[in-house]
Amino acid sequence: MYTRYVRIELLWLITDEAEDPAAVPIYWVSKWVDYSDKYGLGYQLCDNSVGVLFNDSTRVILTSNGEYVPLASLHFI
């Protein structure tokens, strides 16, 4: 369930168009906390970006440089 949303959010964080697939940065979840019984799932990526997937389907992302990502503009599958 959460894997699909994290993958889509990670794709949004890749800002440079890369012709060679080897030039695309690789991101992975370095830390996470699962309070899905009550609140949701929080995660930190290898580049220190953080995100939260709440149980009510709202999402919050803060990039490693402190930029808030407005998720209303993202289209989720």
PQR file with spaces between the fields and no chain letter, atoms N, CA, C, O and H, PARSE charges and radii, in Angstrom:
ATOM       1  N    MET     1       0.822   -1.187    0.000 -0.4000 1.5000
ATOM       2  CA   MET     1       0.000    0.000    0.000 -0.0000 2.0000
ATOM       3  C    MET     1       0.873    1.260    0.000  0.5500 1.7000
ATOM       4  O    MET     1       0.730    2.110   -0.879 -0.5500 1.4000
ATOM       5  N    TYR     2       1.768    1.384    0.972 -0.4000 1.5000
ATOM       6  CA   TYR     2       2.596    2.577    1.064 -0.0000 2.0000
ATOM       7  C    TYR     2       3.694    2.603    0.006  0.5500 1.7000
ATOM       8  O    TYR     2       4.119    3.681   -0.411 -0.5500 1.4000
ATOM       9  H    TYR     2       1.885    0.693    1.686  0.4000 1.0000
ATOM      10  N    THR     3       4.155    1.450   -0.430 -0.4000 1.5000
ATOM      11  CA   THR     3       5.251    1.385   -1.388 -0.0000 2.0000
ATOM      12  C    THR     3       4.920    2.148   -2.660  0.5500 1.7000
ATOM      13  O    THR     3       5.777    2.853   -3.193 -0.5500 1.4000
ATOM      14  H    THR     3       3.810    0.575   -0.091  0.4000 1.0000
ATOM      15  N    ARG     4       3.698    2.021   -3.155 -0.4000 1.5000
ATOM      16  CA   ARG     4       3.295    2.700   -4.382 -0.0000 2.0000
ATOM      17  C    ARG     4       3.398    4.212   -4.223  0.5500 1.7000
ATOM      18  O    ARG     4       3.892    4.885   -5.127 -0.5500 1.4000
ATOM      19  H    ARG     4       3.003    1.448   -2.722  0.4000 1.0000
ATOM      20  N    TYR     5       2.943    4.764   -3.098 -0.4000 1.5000
ATOM      21  CA   TYR     5       2.985    6.201   -2.891 -0.0000 2.0000
ATOM      22  C    TYR     5       4.415    6.708   -2.754  0.5500 1.7000
ATOM      23  O    TYR     5       4.751    7.758   -3.302 -0.5500 1.4000
ATOM      24  H    TYR     5       2.541    4.217   -2.364  0.4000 1.0000
ATOM      25  N    VAL     6       5.258    5.980   -2.032 -0.4000 1.5000
ATOM      26  CA   VAL     6       6.644    6.402   -1.863 -0.0000 2.0000
ATOM      27  C    VAL     6       7.347    6.431   -3.211  0.5500 1.7000
ATOM      28  O    VAL     6       8.096    7.367   -3.491 -0.5500 1.4000
ATOM      29  H    VAL     6       4.985    5.127   -1.587  0.4000 1.0000
ATOM      30  N    ARG     7       7.125    5.436   -4.045 -0.4000 1.5000
ATOM      31  CA   ARG     7       7.767    5.376   -5.357 -0.0000 2.0000
ATOM      32  C    ARG     7       7.357    6.579   -6.197  0.5500 1.7000
ATOM      33  O    ARG     7       8.208    7.169   -6.861 -0.5500 1.4000
ATOM      34  H    ARG     7       6.517    4.675   -3.818  0.4000 1.0000
ATOM      35  N    ILE     8       6.100    6.959   -6.190 -0.4000 1.5000
ATOM      36  CA   ILE     8       5.633    8.100   -6.974 -0.0000 2.0000
ATOM      37  C    ILE     8       6.227    9.389   -6.438  0.5500 1.7000
ATOM      38  O    ILE     8       6.619   10.257   -7.219 -0.5500 1.4000
ATOM      39  H    ILE     8       5.409    6.479   -5.650  0.4000 1.0000
ATOM      40  N    GLU     9       6.302    9.533   -5.130 -0.4000 1.5000
ATOM      41  CA   GLU     9       6.877   10.732   -4.543 -0.0000 2.0000
ATOM      42  C    GLU     9       8.363   10.834   -4.875  0.5500 1.7000
ATOM      43  O    GLU     9       8.860   11.932   -5.126 -0.5500 1.4000
ATOM      44  H    GLU     9       5.984    8.829   -4.495  0.4000 1.0000
ATOM      45  N    LEU    10       9.071    9.726   -4.880 -0.4000 1.5000
ATOM      46  CA   LEU    10      10.488    9.741   -5.217 -0.0000 2.0000
ATOM      47  C    LEU    10      10.698   10.162   -6.655  0.5500 1.7000
ATOM      48  O    LEU    10      11.641   10.896   -6.949 -0.5500 1.4000
ATOM      49  H    LEU    10       8.667    8.835   -4.676  0.4000 1.0000
ATOM      50  N    LEU    11       9.846    9.717   -7.552 -0.4000 1.5000
ATOM      51  CA   LEU    11       9.969   10.120   -8.946 -0.0000 2.0000
ATOM      52  C    LEU    11       9.793   11.626   -9.091  0.5500 1.7000
ATOM      53  O    LEU    11      10.435   12.244   -9.940 -0.5500 1.4000
ATOM      54  H    LEU    11       9.079    9.121   -7.313  0.4000 1.0000
ATOM      55  N    TRP    12       8.932   12.222   -8.272 -0.4000 1.5000
ATOM      56  CA   TRP    12       8.725   13.662   -8.329 -0.0000 2.0000
ATOM      57  C    TRP    12       9.974   14.409   -7.872  0.5500 1.7000
ATOM      58  O    TRP    12      10.244   15.505   -8.363 -0.5500 1.4000
ATOM      59  H    TRP    12       8.411   11.720   -7.582  0.4000 1.0000
ATOM      60  N    LEU    13      10.738   13.843   -6.949 -0.4000 1.5000
ATOM      61  CA   LEU    13      11.916   14.512   -6.419 -0.0000 2.0000
ATOM      62  C    LEU    13      13.068   14.570   -7.419  0.5500 1.7000
ATOM      63  O    LEU    13      13.982   15.376   -7.251 -0.5500 1.4000
ATOM      64  H    LEU    13      10.519   12.952   -6.550  0.4000 1.0000
ATOM      65  N    ILE    14      13.043   13.736   -8.449 -0.4000 1.5000
ATOM      66  CA   ILE    14      14.095   13.753   -9.464 -0.0000 2.0000
ATOM      67  C    ILE    14      13.801   14.908  -10.410  0.5500 1.7000
ATOM      68  O    ILE    14      12.853   14.850  -11.193 -0.5500 1.4000
ATOM      69  H    ILE    14      12.300   13.081   -8.586  0.4000 1.0000
ATOM      70  N    THR    15      14.612   15.952  -10.337 -0.4000 1.5000
ATOM      71  CA   THR    15      14.301   17.182  -11.074 -0.0000 2.0000
ATOM      72  C    THR    15      15.021   17.283  -12.409  0.5500 1.7000
ATOM      73  O    THR    15      14.514   17.944  -13.315 -0.5500 1.4000
ATOM      74  H    THR    15      15.382   15.999   -9.701  0.4000 1.0000
ATOM      75  N    ASP    16      16.168   16.661  -12.568 -0.4000 1.5000
ATOM      76  CA   ASP    16      16.925   16.772  -13.812 -0.0000 2.0000
ATOM      77  C    ASP    16      16.481   15.694  -14.794  0.5500 1.7000
ATOM      78  O    ASP    16      16.277   14.539  -14.420 -0.5500 1.4000
ATOM      79  H    ASP    16      16.580   16.124  -11.832  0.4000 1.0000
ATOM      80  N    GLU    17      16.338   16.087  -16.039 -0.4000 1.5000
ATOM      81  CA   GLU    17      16.055   15.121  -17.090 -0.0000 2.0000
ATOM      82  C    GLU    17      17.368   14.441  -17.450  0.5500 1.7000
ATOM      83  O    GLU    17      18.334   15.109  -17.821 -0.5500 1.4000
ATOM      84  H    GLU    17      16.504   17.026  -16.343  0.4000 1.0000
ATOM      85  N    ALA    18      17.407   13.139  -17.345 -0.4000 1.5000
ATOM      86  CA   ALA    18      18.639   12.411  -17.628 -0.0000 2.0000
ATOM      87  C    ALA    18      18.425   11.535  -18.846  0.5500 1.7000
ATOM      88  O    ALA    18      17.440   10.801  -18.925 -0.5500 1.4000
ATOM      89  H    ALA    18      16.622   12.597  -17.043  0.4000 1.0000
ATOM      90  N    GLU    19      19.339   11.608  -19.790 -0.4000 1.5000
ATOM      91  CA   GLU    19      19.251   10.767  -20.976 -0.0000 2.0000
ATOM      92  C    GLU    19      19.738    9.354  -20.677  0.5500 1.7000
ATOM      93  O    GLU    19      19.157    8.380  -21.156 -0.5500 1.4000
ATOM      94  H    GLU    19      20.140   12.204  -19.726  0.4000 1.0000
ATOM      95  N    ASP    20      20.783    9.243  -19.902 -0.4000 1.5000
ATOM      96  CA   ASP    20      21.360    7.950  -19.560 -0.0000 2.0000
ATOM      97  C    ASP    20      20.749    7.478  -18.234  0.5500 1.7000
ATOM      98  O    ASP    20      20.849    8.188  -17.233 -0.5500 1.4000
ATOM      99  H    ASP    20      21.256   10.035  -19.514  0.4000 1.0000
ATOM     100  N    PRO    21      20.122    6.299  -18.205 -0.5600 1.5000
ATOM     101  CA   PRO    21      19.528    5.820  -16.949  0.2800 2.0000
ATOM     102  C    PRO    21      20.531    5.726  -15.805  0.5500 1.7000
ATOM     103  O    PRO    21      20.144    5.831  -14.641 -0.5500 1.4000
ATOM     104  N    ALA    22      21.800    5.534  -16.110 -0.4000 1.5000
ATOM     105  CA   ALA    22      22.818    5.467  -15.062 -0.0000 2.0000
ATOM     106  C    ALA    22      23.024    6.821  -14.392  0.5500 1.7000
ATOM     107  O    ALA    22      23.567    6.883  -13.289 -0.5500 1.4000
ATOM     108  H    ALA    22      22.114    5.449  -17.055  0.4000 1.0000
ATOM     109  N    ALA    23      22.600    7.908  -15.040 -0.4000 1.5000
ATOM     110  CA   ALA    23      22.769    9.242  -14.482 -0.0000 2.0000
ATOM     111  C    ALA    23      21.649    9.616  -13.515  0.5500 1.7000
ATOM     112  O    ALA    23      21.756   10.628  -12.823 -0.5500 1.4000
ATOM     113  H    ALA    23      22.158    7.857  -15.936  0.4000 1.0000
ATOM     114  N    VAL    24      20.588    8.832  -13.452 -0.4000 1.5000
ATOM     115  CA   VAL    24      19.466    9.110  -12.556 -0.0000 2.0000
ATOM     116  C    VAL    24      19.867    8.731  -11.131  0.5500 1.7000
ATOM     117  O    VAL    24      20.311    7.607  -10.901 -0.5500 1.4000
ATOM     118  H    VAL    24      20.501    8.010  -14.015  0.4000 1.0000
ATOM     119  N    PRO    25      19.718    9.650  -10.167 -0.5600 1.5000
ATOM     120  CA   PRO    25      20.098    9.320   -8.792  0.2800 2.0000
ATOM     121  C    PRO    25      19.224    8.208   -8.221  0.5500 1.7000
ATOM     122  O    PRO    25      18.051    8.072   -8.571 -0.5500 1.4000
ATOM     123  N    ILE    26      19.821    7.426   -7.341 -0.4000 1.5000
ATOM     124  CA   ILE    26      19.096    6.327   -6.695 -0.0000 2.0000
ATOM     125  C    ILE    26      18.767    6.756   -5.274  0.5500 1.7000
ATOM     126  O    ILE    26      19.650    7.191   -4.536 -0.5500 1.4000
ATOM     127  H    ILE    26      20.773    7.537   -7.057  0.4000 1.0000
ATOM     128  N    TYR    27      17.506    6.635   -4.889 -0.4000 1.5000
ATOM     129  CA   TYR    27      17.061    6.972   -3.543 -0.0000 2.0000
ATOM     130  C    TYR    27      16.610    5.707   -2.834  0.5500 1.7000
ATOM     131  O    TYR    27      16.089    4.780   -3.455 -0.5500 1.4000
ATOM     132  H    TYR    27      16.788    6.282   -5.489  0.4000 1.0000
ATOM     133  N    TRP    28      16.817    5.681   -1.527 -0.4000 1.5000
ATOM     134  CA   TRP    28      16.304    4.578   -0.724 -0.0000 2.0000
ATOM     135  C    TRP    28      15.875    5.118    0.632  0.5500 1.7000
ATOM     136  O    TRP    28      16.320    6.177    1.074 -0.5500 1.4000
ATOM     137  H    TRP    28      17.240    6.434   -1.022  0.4000 1.0000
ATOM     138  N    VAL    29      15.000    4.360    1.275 -0.4000 1.5000
ATOM     139  CA   VAL    29      14.504    4.730    2.600 -0.0000 2.0000
ATOM     140  C    VAL    29      15.563    4.316    3.610  0.5500 1.7000
ATOM     141  O    VAL    29      15.885    3.134    3.737 -0.5500 1.4000
ATOM     142  H    VAL    29      14.638    3.500    0.916  0.4000 1.0000
ATOM     143  N    SER    30      16.105    5.301    4.331 -0.4000 1.5000
ATOM     144  CA   SER    30      17.143    5.007    5.306 -0.0000 2.0000
ATOM     145  C    SER    30      16.583    4.779    6.702  0.5500 1.7000
ATOM     146  O    SER    30      17.174    4.047    7.496 -0.5500 1.4000
ATOM     147  H    SER    30      15.844    6.260    4.229  0.4000 1.0000
ATOM     148  N    LYS    31      15.450    5.400    7.005 -0.4000 1.5000
ATOM     149  CA   LYS    31      14.791    5.213    8.306 -0.0000 2.0000
ATOM     150  C    LYS    31      13.286    5.299    8.094  0.5500 1.7000
ATOM     151  O    LYS    31      12.822    5.990    7.187 -0.5500 1.4000
ATOM     152  H    LYS    31      14.970    5.994    6.360  0.4000 1.0000
ATOM     153  N    TRP    32      12.535    4.610    8.914 -0.4000 1.5000
ATOM     154  CA   TRP    32      11.094    4.719    8.865 -0.0000 2.0000
ATOM     155  C    TRP    32      10.519    4.416   10.230  0.5500 1.7000
ATOM     156  O    TRP    32      11.153    3.775   11.068 -0.5500 1.4000
ATOM     157  H    TRP    32      12.911    4.048    9.651  0.4000 1.0000
ATOM     158  N    VAL    33       9.310    4.890   10.433 -0.4000 1.5000
ATOM     159  CA   VAL    33       8.565    4.598   11.649 -0.0000 2.0000
ATOM     160  C    VAL    33       7.138    4.279   11.227  0.5500 1.7000
ATOM     161  O    VAL    33       6.540    5.001   10.429 -0.5500 1.4000
ATOM     162  H    VAL    33       8.796    5.411    9.753  0.4000 1.0000
ATOM     163  N    ASP    34       6.607    3.207   11.761 -0.4000 1.5000
ATOM     164  CA   ASP    34       5.270    2.745   11.364 -0.0000 2.0000
ATOM     165  C    ASP    34       4.309    2.881   12.534  0.5500 1.7000
ATOM     166  O    ASP    34       4.305    2.060   13.451 -0.5500 1.4000
ATOM     167  H    ASP    34       7.093    2.621   12.409  0.4000 1.0000
ATOM     168  N    TYR    35       3.497    3.930   12.489 -0.4000 1.5000
ATOM     169  CA   TYR    35       2.411    4.118   13.441 -0.0000 2.0000
ATOM     170  C    TYR    35       1.089    4.026   12.694  0.5500 1.7000
ATOM     171  O    TYR    35       0.147    4.760   12.989 -0.5500 1.4000
ATOM     172  H    TYR    35       3.501    4.597   11.744  0.4000 1.0000
ATOM     173  N    SER    36       1.025    3.108   11.712 -0.4000 1.5000
ATOM     174  CA   SER    36      -0.142    3.034   10.844 -0.0000 2.0000
ATOM     175  C    SER    36      -1.405    2.621   11.588  0.5500 1.7000
ATOM     176  O    SER    36      -2.507    2.875   11.102 -0.5500 1.4000
ATOM     177  H    SER    36       1.791    2.511   11.472  0.4000 1.0000
ATOM     178  N    ASP    37      -1.279    1.997   12.744 -0.4000 1.5000
ATOM     179  CA   ASP    37      -2.473    1.673   13.528 -0.0000 2.0000
ATOM     180  C    ASP    37      -3.173    2.930   14.012  0.5500 1.7000
ATOM     181  O    ASP    37      -4.391    2.933   14.189 -0.5500 1.4000
ATOM     182  H    ASP    37      -0.384    1.791   13.139  0.4000 1.0000
ATOM     183  N    LYS    38      -2.412    4.003   14.230 -0.4000 1.5000
ATOM     184  CA   LYS    38      -2.997    5.220   14.772 -0.0000 2.0000
ATOM     185  C    LYS    38      -2.850    6.427   13.842  0.5500 1.7000
ATOM     186  O    LYS    38      -3.822    7.151   13.630 -0.5500 1.4000
ATOM     187  H    LYS    38      -1.422    4.000   14.087  0.4000 1.0000
ATOM     188  N    TYR    39      -1.641    6.663   13.275 -0.4000 1.5000
ATOM     189  CA   TYR    39      -1.376    7.884   12.514 -0.0000 2.0000
ATOM     190  C    TYR    39      -1.031    7.644   11.047  0.5500 1.7000
ATOM     191  O    TYR    39      -1.680    8.189   10.154 -0.5500 1.4000
ATOM     192  H    TYR    39      -0.852    6.074   13.448  0.4000 1.0000
ATOM     193  N    GLY    40      -0.007    6.825   10.801 -0.4000 1.5000
ATOM     194  CA   GLY    40       0.468    6.598    9.439 -0.0000 2.0000
ATOM     195  C    GLY    40       1.914    6.149    9.444  0.5500 1.7000
ATOM     196  O    GLY    40       2.401    5.583   10.423 -0.5500 1.4000
ATOM     197  H    GLY    40       0.520    6.381   11.526  0.4000 1.0000
ATOM     198  N    LEU    41       2.590    6.407    8.345 -0.4000 1.5000
ATOM     199  CA   LEU    41       3.965    5.960    8.151 -0.0000 2.0000
ATOM     200  C    LEU    41       4.857    7.171    7.879  0.5500 1.7000
ATOM     201  O    LEU    41       4.537    8.007    7.033 -0.5500 1.4000
ATOM     202  H    LEU    41       2.195    6.867    7.550  0.4000 1.0000
ATOM     203  N    GLY    42       5.968    7.259    8.595 -0.4000 1.5000
ATOM     204  CA   GLY    42       6.946    8.314    8.362 -0.0000 2.0000
ATOM     205  C    GLY    42       8.228    7.701    7.841  0.5500 1.7000
ATOM     206  O    GLY    42       8.572    6.578    8.211 -0.5500 1.4000
ATOM     207  H    GLY    42       6.228    6.580    9.282  0.4000 1.0000
ATOM     208  N    TYR    43       8.949    8.429    6.977 -0.4000 1.5000
ATOM     209  CA   TYR    43      10.178    7.895    6.419 -0.0000 2.0000
ATOM     210  C    TYR    43      11.201    9.002    6.187  0.5500 1.7000
ATOM     211  O    TYR    43      10.851   10.172    6.034 -0.5500 1.4000
ATOM     212  H    TYR    43       8.669    9.341    6.677  0.4000 1.0000
ATOM     213  N    GLN    44      12.466    8.608    6.166 -0.4000 1.5000
ATOM     214  CA   GLN    44      13.562    9.489    5.796 -0.0000 2.0000
ATOM     215  C    GLN    44      14.322    8.817    4.672  0.5500 1.7000
ATOM     216  O    GLN    44      14.623    7.626    4.740 -0.5500 1.4000
ATOM     217  H    GLN    44      12.751    7.658    6.290  0.4000 1.0000
ATOM     218  N    LEU    45      14.632    9.585    3.636 -0.4000 1.5000
ATOM     219  CA   LEU    45      15.377    9.050    2.503 -0.0000 2.0000
ATOM     220  C    LEU    45      16.873    9.239    2.711  0.5500 1.7000
ATOM     221  O    LEU    45      17.302    9.954    3.617 -0.5500 1.4000
ATOM     222  H    LEU    45      14.387   10.553    3.580  0.4000 1.0000
ATOM     223  N    CYS    46      17.659    8.589    1.862 -0.4000 1.5000
ATOM     224  CA   CYS    46      19.116    8.649    1.963 -0.0000 2.0000
ATOM     225  C    CYS    46      19.658   10.060    1.798  0.5500 1.7000
ATOM     226  O    CYS    46      20.766   10.339    2.255 -0.5500 1.4000
ATOM     227  H    CYS    46      17.310    8.008    1.126  0.4000 1.0000
ATOM     228  N    ASP    47      18.910   10.965    1.156 -0.4000 1.5000
ATOM     229  CA   ASP    47      19.362   12.349    0.986 -0.0000 2.0000
ATOM     230  C    ASP    47      18.814   13.277    2.078  0.5500 1.7000
ATOM     231  O    ASP    47      18.880   14.499    1.947 -0.5500 1.4000
ATOM     232  H    ASP    47      18.010   10.738    0.784  0.4000 1.0000
ATOM     233  N    ASN    48      18.274   12.695    3.151 -0.4000 1.5000
ATOM     234  CA   ASN    48      17.713   13.394    4.313 -0.0000 2.0000
ATOM     235  C    ASN    48      16.370   14.068    4.040  0.5500 1.7000
ATOM     236  O    ASN    48      15.904   14.841    4.876 -0.5500 1.4000
ATOM     237  H    ASN    48      18.220   11.702    3.257  0.4000 1.0000
ATOM     238  N    SER    49      15.735   13.802    2.902 -0.4000 1.5000
ATOM     239  CA   SER    49      14.356   14.229    2.699 -0.0000 2.0000
ATOM     240  C    SER    49      13.470   13.377    3.612  0.5500 1.7000
ATOM     241  O    SER    49      13.786   12.221    3.891 -0.5500 1.4000
ATOM     242  H    SER    49      16.113   13.174    2.222  0.4000 1.0000
ATOM     243  N    VAL    50      12.375   13.950    4.066 -0.4000 1.5000
ATOM     244  CA   VAL    50      11.470   13.209    4.935 -0.0000 2.0000
ATOM     245  C    VAL    50      10.049   13.306    4.391  0.5500 1.7000
ATOM     246  O    VAL    50       9.707   14.257    3.689 -0.5500 1.4000
ATOM     247  H    VAL    50      12.118   14.890    3.839  0.4000 1.0000
ATOM     248  N    GLY    51       9.245   12.334    4.714 -0.4000 1.5000
ATOM     249  CA   GLY    51       7.861   12.330    4.289 -0.0000 2.0000
ATOM     250  C    GLY    51       6.995   11.571    5.266  0.5500 1.7000
ATOM     251  O    GLY    51       7.476   10.726    6.022 -0.5500 1.4000
ATOM     252  H    GLY    51       9.523   11.561    5.284  0.4000 1.0000
ATOM     253  N    VAL    52       5.715   11.881    5.242 -0.4000 1.5000
ATOM     254  CA   VAL    52       4.736   11.202    6.079 -0.0000 2.0000
ATOM     255  C    VAL    52       3.540   10.852    5.212  0.5500 1.7000
ATOM     256  O    VAL    52       3.043   11.690    4.459 -0.5500 1.4000
ATOM     257  H    VAL    52       5.325   12.568    4.628  0.4000 1.0000
ATOM     258  N    LEU    53       3.078    9.614    5.320 -0.4000 1.5000
ATOM     259  CA   LEU    53       1.860    9.152    4.665 -0.0000 2.0000
ATOM     260  C    LEU    53       0.852    8.879    5.770  0.5500 1.7000
ATOM     261  O    LEU    53       0.963    7.888    6.492 -0.5500 1.4000
ATOM     262  H    LEU    53       3.481    8.934    5.932  0.4000 1.0000
ATOM     263  N    PHE    54      -0.130    9.762    5.898 -0.4000 1.5000
ATOM     264  CA   PHE    54      -1.111    9.625    6.966 -0.0000 2.0000
ATOM     265  C    PHE    54      -2.200    8.633    6.566  0.5500 1.7000
ATOM     266  O    PHE    54      -2.433    8.392    5.382 -0.5500 1.4000
ATOM     267  H    PHE    54      -0.220   10.567    5.312  0.4000 1.0000
ATOM     268  N    ASN    55      -2.854    8.067    7.560 -0.4000 1.5000
ATOM     269  CA   ASN    55      -3.905    7.082    7.310 -0.0000 2.0000
ATOM     270  C    ASN    55      -5.081    7.656    6.529  0.5500 1.7000
ATOM     271  O    ASN    55      -5.792    6.905    5.862 -0.5500 1.4000
ATOM     272  H    ASN    55      -2.664    8.263    8.522  0.4000 1.0000
ATOM     273  N    ASP    56      -5.304    8.950    6.594 -0.4000 1.5000
ATOM     274  CA   ASP    56      -6.417    9.559    5.852 -0.0000 2.0000
ATOM     275  C    ASP    56      -6.017    9.909    4.416  0.5500 1.7000
ATOM     276  O    ASP    56      -6.724   10.653    3.737 -0.5500 1.4000
ATOM     277  H    ASP    56      -4.726    9.560    7.136  0.4000 1.0000
ATOM     278  N    SER    57      -4.877    9.369    3.951 -0.4000 1.5000
ATOM     279  CA   SER    57      -4.360    9.535    2.587 -0.0000 2.0000
ATOM     280  C    SER    57      -3.708   10.887    2.316  0.5500 1.7000
ATOM     281  O    SER    57      -3.341   11.163    1.174 -0.5500 1.4000
ATOM     282  H    SER    57      -4.302    8.764    4.503  0.4000 1.0000
ATOM     283  N    THR    58      -3.555   11.733    3.322 -0.4000 1.5000
ATOM     284  CA   THR    58      -2.809   12.968    3.110 -0.0000 2.0000
ATOM     285  C    THR    58      -1.321   12.659    3.197  0.5500 1.7000
ATOM     286  O    THR    58      -0.912   11.696    3.845 -0.5500 1.4000
ATOM     287  H    THR    58      -3.853   11.509    4.249  0.4000 1.0000
ATOM     288  N    ARG    59      -0.518   13.486    2.539 -0.4000 1.5000
ATOM     289  CA   ARG    59       0.922   13.267    2.459 -0.0000 2.0000
ATOM     290  C    ARG    59       1.654   14.580    2.670  0.5500 1.7000
ATOM     291  O    ARG    59       1.162   15.649    2.309 -0.5500 1.4000
ATOM     292  H    ARG    59      -0.849   14.269    2.013  0.4000 1.0000
ATOM     293  N    VAL    60       2.833   14.482    3.260 -0.4000 1.5000
ATOM     294  CA   VAL    60       3.683   15.644    3.475 -0.0000 2.0000
ATOM     295  C    VAL    60       5.105   15.236    3.119  0.5500 1.7000
ATOM     296  O    VAL    60       5.569   14.172    3.529 -0.5500 1.4000
ATOM     297  H    VAL    60       3.233   13.614    3.554  0.4000 1.0000
ATOM     298  N    ILE    61       5.802   16.083    2.354 -0.4000 1.5000
ATOM     299  CA   ILE    61       7.204   15.841    2.031 -0.0000 2.0000
ATOM     300  C    ILE    61       7.986   17.121    2.298  0.5500 1.7000
ATOM     301  O    ILE    61       7.538   18.218    1.967 -0.5500 1.4000
ATOM     302  H    ILE    61       5.425   16.947    2.021  0.4000 1.0000
ATOM     303  N    LEU    62       9.156   16.963    2.897 -0.4000 1.5000
ATOM     304  CA   LEU    62      10.095   18.052    3.094 -0.0000 2.0000
ATOM     305  C    LEU    62      11.417   17.599    2.493  0.5500 1.7000
ATOM     306  O    LEU    62      12.002   16.611    2.937 -0.5500 1.4000
ATOM     307  H    LEU    62       9.520   16.071    3.166  0.4000 1.0000
ATOM     308  N    THR    63      11.891   18.327    1.476 -0.4000 1.5000
ATOM     309  CA   THR    63      13.124   17.923    0.794 -0.0000 2.0000
ATOM     310  C    THR    63      14.322   18.174    1.687  0.5500 1.7000
ATOM     311  O    THR    63      14.209   18.826    2.725 -0.5500 1.4000
ATOM     312  H    THR    63      11.416   19.130    1.115  0.4000 1.0000
ATOM     313  N    SER    64      15.462   17.658    1.285 -0.4000 1.5000
ATOM     314  CA   SER    64      16.682   17.786    2.088 -0.0000 2.0000
ATOM     315  C    SER    64      17.137   19.231    2.252  0.5500 1.7000
ATOM     316  O    SER    64      17.841   19.547    3.211 -0.5500 1.4000
ATOM     317  H    SER    64      15.555   17.128    0.441  0.4000 1.0000
ATOM     318  N    ASN    65      16.747   20.113    1.335 -0.4000 1.5000
ATOM     319  CA   ASN    65      17.112   21.534    1.465 -0.0000 2.0000
ATOM     320  C    ASN    65      16.026   22.343    2.174  0.5500 1.7000
ATOM     321  O    ASN    65      16.090   23.572    2.196 -0.5500 1.4000
ATOM     322  H    ASN    65      16.175   19.857    0.556  0.4000 1.0000
ATOM     323  N    GLY    66      15.035   21.671    2.752 -0.4000 1.5000
ATOM     324  CA   GLY    66      14.012   22.340    3.547 -0.0000 2.0000
ATOM     325  C    GLY    66      12.811   22.821    2.762  0.5500 1.7000
ATOM     326  O    GLY    66      11.968   23.528    3.315 -0.5500 1.4000
ATOM     327  H    GLY    66      14.983   20.673    2.734  0.4000 1.0000
ATOM     328  N    GLU    67      12.701   22.467    1.500 -0.4000 1.5000
ATOM     329  CA   GLU    67      11.590   22.896    0.656 -0.0000 2.0000
ATOM     330  C    GLU    67      10.378   21.995    0.886  0.5500 1.7000
ATOM     331  O    GLU    67      10.482   20.769    0.848 -0.5500 1.4000
ATOM     332  H    GLU    67      13.385   21.893    1.050  0.4000 1.0000
ATOM     333  N    TYR    68       9.238   22.620    1.123 -0.4000 1.5000
ATOM     334  CA   TYR    68       7.985   21.886    1.280 -0.0000 2.0000
ATOM     335  C    TYR    68       7.445   21.541   -0.100  0.5500 1.7000
ATOM     336  O    TYR    68       7.398   22.400   -0.981 -0.5500 1.4000
ATOM     337  H    TYR    68       9.153   23.616    1.154  0.4000 1.0000
ATOM     338  N    VAL    69       7.036   20.291   -0.296 -0.4000 1.5000
ATOM     339  CA   VAL    69       6.513   19.848   -1.585 -0.0000 2.0000
ATOM     340  C    VAL    69       4.989   19.869   -1.528  0.5500 1.7000
ATOM     341  O    VAL    69       4.392   19.120   -0.755 -0.5500 1.4000
ATOM     342  H    VAL    69       7.074   19.593    0.419  0.4000 1.0000
ATOM     343  N    PRO    70       4.351   20.714   -2.335 -0.5600 1.5000
ATOM     344  CA   PRO    70       2.877   20.746   -2.361  0.2800 2.0000
ATOM     345  C    PRO    70       2.341   19.526   -3.095  0.5500 1.7000
ATOM     346  O    PRO    70       2.430   19.452   -4.320 -0.5500 1.4000
ATOM     347  N    LEU    71       1.794   18.581   -2.370 -0.4000 1.5000
ATOM     348  CA   LEU    71       1.375   17.320   -2.969 -0.0000 2.0000
ATOM     349  C    LEU    71       0.030   17.402   -3.667  0.5500 1.7000
ATOM     350  O    LEU    71      -0.381   16.437   -4.311 -0.5500 1.4000
ATOM     351  H    LEU    71       1.722   18.641   -1.375  0.4000 1.0000
ATOM     352  N    ALA    72      -0.653   18.503   -3.561 -0.4000 1.5000
ATOM     353  CA   ALA    72      -1.937   18.636   -4.251 -0.0000 2.0000
ATOM     354  C    ALA    72      -1.742   18.603   -5.757  0.5500 1.7000
ATOM     355  O    ALA    72      -2.672   18.275   -6.494 -0.5500 1.4000
ATOM     356  H    ALA    72      -0.319   19.287   -3.038  0.4000 1.0000
ATOM     357  N    SER    73      -0.552   18.935   -6.221 -0.4000 1.5000
ATOM     358  CA   SER    73      -0.321   18.956   -7.662 -0.0000 2.0000
ATOM     359  C    SER    73       0.120   17.603   -8.207  0.5500 1.7000
ATOM     360  O    SER    73       0.233   17.444   -9.423 -0.5500 1.4000
ATOM     361  H    SER    73       0.203   19.201   -5.622  0.4000 1.0000
ATOM     362  N    LEU    74       0.369   16.630   -7.346 -0.4000 1.5000
ATOM     363  CA   LEU    74       0.778   15.306   -7.804 -0.0000 2.0000
ATOM     364  C    LEU    74      -0.441   14.448   -8.124  0.5500 1.7000
ATOM     365  O    LEU    74      -1.490   14.578   -7.492 -0.5500 1.4000
ATOM     366  H    LEU    74       0.277   16.759   -6.359  0.4000 1.0000
ATOM     367  N    HIS    75      -0.293   13.586   -9.092 -0.4000 1.5000
ATOM     368  CA   HIS    75      -1.358   12.658   -9.451 -0.0000 2.0000
ATOM     369  C    HIS    75      -0.945   11.269   -9.012  0.5500 1.7000
ATOM     370  O    HIS    75       0.081   10.752   -9.454 -0.5500 1.4000
ATOM     371  H    HIS    75       0.559   13.480   -9.605  0.4000 1.0000
ATOM     372  N    PHE    76      -1.739   10.667   -8.146 -0.4000 1.5000
ATOM     373  CA   PHE    76      -1.426    9.350   -7.625 -0.0000 2.0000
ATOM     374  C    PHE    76      -2.265    8.300   -8.330  0.5500 1.7000
ATOM     375  O    PHE    76      -3.424    8.524   -8.678 -0.5500 1.4000
ATOM     376  H    PHE    76      -2.572   11.087   -7.788  0.4000 1.0000
ATOM     377  N    ILE    77      -1.648    7.160   -8.527 -0.4000 1.5000
ATOM     378  CA   ILE    77      -2.319    6.056   -9.218 -0.0000 2.0000
ATOM     379  C    ILE    77      -3.277    5.368   -8.269  0.5500 1.7000
ATOM     380  O    ILE    77      -3.945    4.409   -8.653 -0.5500 1.4000
ATOM     381  H    ILE    77      -0.706    6.978   -8.244  0.4000 1.0000
